[in-house]
Amino acid sequence: MKKINKSIYGVLLAGLTLSAMTSCIDEAEPRSNGVVTQEMLGRSSTATASVVKGLPAYGKSVWNRNYHWTYGTSAIMRIRDVMADDYVVKDHDYNQFSPWAATIALGPSYLIGQFVYTYYYSYVFASNLVIGAVDAEKASKEQLGYLGLGYAYRAANYLDMARMYEFLPTDVDPACTNEQGYNVKNLTCPIVTDTLGEKASRNNPRATHEEMFKFIESDLNNAEKYIVNLTLNKNNTLPDLAVVYGLKARLYMWNEDYAKAKEYARKAIDTYGKAPMSESDATDTKKGFNNIAKWMWGAQYTSEDRAVKTGILNFTSFACNETVFGYAGNGPMNMIGKSFYDRISDTDWRKTMWKAPAGSPLEAKNKYVAPAFKNRIPTYGSLKFRPNQGNYAESSIGVVSAYPLMRVEEMYFIEAEAAERLAEFKEKLADDLGPDKEMPEIFEVSGLTKTGLQGLLARTSELLAQTPEFLLYDEDELADETAYFGFEEEEKPFKVSRDDDGGWRLSGDKIERLFIMTNFDHDESVMKFARQMRAMGVDETLRSMGAKDGDYVRIQKFEFEFVD
């Protein structure tokens, strides 16, 4: 009963570039006339592998050479940075990211405002291509690894979008009302999957926080299941199992599930198994902080990348203050806010990665690629990212660098913050109960790491041993009761109605319970659900009421096509 759209999108071909894109709305919809089909890719492990290898390349691709803020994932990182309070860019006419810093020209009618949305959804399409091309039941071990990779990338991109686009209450708009007067609280962005047809994609509303959370969690569960088979990963340029755990830690922090966030952050740390970056590594003027070998996951530029050949449309051009060819080195330099700088302890070596004020004891600890930059860089200017090999004059060498996508240091911060939030929860619970009520015992239990279970079981055993026996019923009351056995007609398991657009809708407690209990991530579960509906008489009833092949049938928010 489920028909899957297997077409892919022309925008994903030719190295997964975005040069052909003109409208985020148009390109966010699947096409039925793709040059290559997912079935064709699925039959060729070589073709699938080439698309898989294109996933990290796409992250550092240039969208449009005419717009210097379109150089991929690291450009979006900079967008988020300049919109925050603690990241400062020295005002200059060359500041390509000033629209985001000033929050101007970002609406849907501006190309600038479309960049982030378009970029992420095209990345999602690339992930969907991989997911749709691999049949888990017939795939080789390596292809299962590709499948895990597709799920990991899709989850990572949706998690970024969800956290960026979720509408939350503010002092300006506590009611979360948009320009049309609708309440949009906790709405994120539309979910586009490898199975979403063109018709459905054109009527695809923004997902709620809960819907998006469940979707990303399902993708990460699949990534965790399959990515262990991946042998393609080299030099930390592709996500692995540790990264999947790290993405789960981010997801649970976003969902305010601090127990699980803490659990998966620790799992990521242990699986990664390497120490955080050292002071000598981070302050090295030849490579500096941007060393992919020291991260869990990152993007590595090569001399053949288009972003490198442009000279200036790349991460180093905008992030490194110590160049003579890049944007940052020629005006809009990166800085830390003074109040943030002052809050960092002088004994913390990370403070030396920003230029200290003149006369400060830390001034002598600042290191520069070349002496001339000591005078060129303003106070509090960043010394974090360096040009490759310390080459500040030749872009063809200097920008062949890397930028981080996940670091183990982040996992330590998530673990610590989650623990603090759990402590705050316990304090708030105690306050809410008041002095007259006893504080309940709280056990932090992890099914993943198998921690906390012994304490919970031991305490349960103690309480059972201390609890006196009690009857579940009064025997005297039962003696006077009379049992009556009658026949009641069984309620019909489903009802059929028509939606305004002519589609068919199934409702009823029994069929909706079956729907909720079905795991649609597994084909076996989907087929079982189809058989159960057929046994109930759904097919026969729809046919008798005039349903035709291709008609839409809906259960709650799920939609499929009727096949006669």
LINPE-V493367 format. One record per pair of residues at least 6 apart in sequence whose C-alpha atoms are under 7 Angstrom apart, sorted by the first residue. I is the first residue (numbers start at 1). J is the second residue. If there is no record, write none. Layout:
# LINPE-V493367
[[I/J] [I/J]]
This chain:
# LINPE-V493367
[[1/530] [1/560] [1/561] [1/562] [1/563] [2/560] [2/561] [3/560] [3/561] [4/195] [5/195] [5/196] [5/197] [6/37] [6/38] [7/31] [7/32] [7/33] [7/34] [7/37] [7/38] [8/30] [8/31] [8/34] [8/36] [8/37] [8/38] [8/129] [9/30] [9/31] [9/34] [10/34] [10/35] [11/17] [11/18] [11/20] [12/126] [15/54] [16/54] [16/58] [17/58] [17/61] [17/63] [18/63] [19/63] [19/64] [21/27] [24/114] [24/117] [24/118] [28/121] [29/198] [29/201] [29/202] [30/197] [30/198] [31/198] [38/129] [38/132] [38/133] [39/133] [41/47] [41/48] [41/133] [42/48] [42/133] [42/134] [48/130] [52/130] [52/146] [56/237] [56/238] [56/299] [59/72] [59/73] [60/71] [60/72] [60/73] [61/71] [61/72] [61/306] [61/307] [62/70] [62/71] [62/72] [62/306] [62/307] [63/70] [63/71] [64/70] [68/96] [68/313] [69/75] [69/96] [69/97] [71/307] [71/313] [71/314] [74/315] [76/116] [79/97] [79/100] [81/87] [82/88] [82/100] [82/101] [83/100] [83/101] [86/336] [86/337] [86/340] [87/335] [87/336] [87/337] [88/334] [88/335] [88/336] [88/337] [89/332] [89/333] [89/334] [89/335] [90/332] [90/333] [90/334] [91/332] [92/331] [92/332] [94/327] [94/331] [94/332] [95/332] [99/105] [105/112] [105/113] [106/112] [106/113] [107/113] [108/114] [120/157] [124/154] [124/157] [127/150] [127/151] [127/153] [127/154] [128/150] [128/193] [128/194] [129/194] [130/147] [130/150] [131/147] [131/150] [131/151] [131/194] [132/194] [134/143] [134/147] [136/144] [141/229] [142/229] [142/230] [142/231] [144/226] [144/229] [145/226] [145/227] [145/228] [145/229] [145/230] [146/230] [147/226] [148/222] [148/223] [148/224] [148/226] [148/227] [149/223] [149/227] [151/219] [151/220] [151/222] [151/223] [152/219] [152/220] [152/223] [152/244] [155/216] [155/219] [155/220] [156/247] [159/216] [159/251] [162/188] [162/189] [165/188] [165/189] [166/186] [166/187] [166/188] [167/176] [167/184] [167/185] [167/186] [167/187] [167/188] [168/176] [168/185] [168/186] [169/175] [169/176] [176/183] [176/184] [176/185] [177/183] [177/184] [178/184] [186/208] [186/209] [187/206] [187/207] [187/208] [187/209] [188/206] [188/207] [188/208] [188/209] [189/206] [189/207] [190/204] [190/205] [190/206] [190/207] [191/207] [220/244] [220/248] [223/244] [224/241] [224/244] [227/240] [227/241] [228/241] [235/293] [236/292] [236/293] [236/296] [236/297] [236/298] [237/297] [237/298] [237/299] [237/300] [238/297] [239/297] [242/268] [242/271] [242/272] [243/268] [243/296] [243/297] [245/264] [245/265] [245/267] [245/268] [246/264] [246/265] [246/268] [246/411] [248/264] [249/261] [249/262] [249/264] [249/265] [250/261] [252/258] [252/260] [252/261] [253/261] [258/418] [258/421] [258/422] [259/418] [259/444] [261/415] [261/418] [262/414] [262/415] [262/418] [262/419] [263/446] [265/411] [265/412] [265/414] [265/415] [266/415] [268/411] [269/408] [269/411] [272/296] [276/408] [276/409] [277/294] [279/349] [281/288] [281/289] [282/288] [282/289] [283/289] [285/368] [285/369] [285/386] [285/390] [286/386] [286/388] [286/389] [286/390] [287/386] [287/387] [287/388] [287/389] [287/390] [288/384] [288/385] [288/386] [289/384] [289/385] [290/385] [290/401] [290/402] [290/403] [291/402] [292/298] [292/402] [292/404] [295/404] [295/406] [295/407] [295/408] [296/406] [296/407] [296/408] [297/404] [297/405] [297/406] [297/407] [298/402] [298/403] [298/404] [298/405] [298/406] [299/402] [299/403] [299/404] [300/401] [300/402] [300/403] [301/400] [301/401] [301/402] [302/400] [303/396] [303/400] [307/313] [307/314] [308/314] [308/396] [308/399] [308/400] [309/396] [311/395] [311/396] [312/326] [312/327] [316/387] [316/399] [317/326] [317/327] [317/328] [318/326] [318/327] [318/328] [319/328] [319/334] [319/385] [320/328] [320/329] [320/385] [320/386] [320/387] [321/328] [321/329] [321/333] [321/334] [321/382] [322/329] [322/369] [322/373] [322/386] [322/392] [323/329] [323/392] [323/393] [324/330] [324/392] [324/393] [325/393] [325/395] [328/334] [333/381] [334/381] [334/382] [335/380] [335/381] [335/382] [336/380] [336/381] [344/351] [352/362] [352/365] [352/366] [353/366] [353/382] [353/383] [353/384] [354/380] [354/381] [354/382] [354/383] [355/366] [355/379] [355/380] [355/381] [355/382] [355/383] [356/362] [356/363] [356/379] [356/380] [357/363] [357/379] [368/374] [369/390] [387/398] [387/399] [388/397] [388/398] [388/399] [388/400] [388/401] [389/398] [390/398] [391/397] [391/398] [392/398] [430/439] [443/452] [443/456] [444/452] [445/451] [445/452] [445/453] [446/452] [493/508] [493/510] [493/511] [494/506] [494/507] [494/508] [494/510] [494/511] [495/506] [495/507] [495/508] [496/504] [496/505] [496/506] [496/507] [497/504] [497/505] [497/506] [498/504] [498/505] [499/505] [503/551] [503/552] [503/553] [504/552] [504/553] [504/554] [505/553] [505/554] [505/555] [506/554] [506/555] [507/555] [518/525] [518/529] [519/525] [520/526] [548/562] [548/564] [549/562] [549/563] [549/564] [550/561] [550/562] [550/563] [551/561] [551/562] [552/559] [552/560] [552/561] [552/562] [553/559] [553/560] [553/561] [553/562] [554/560]]
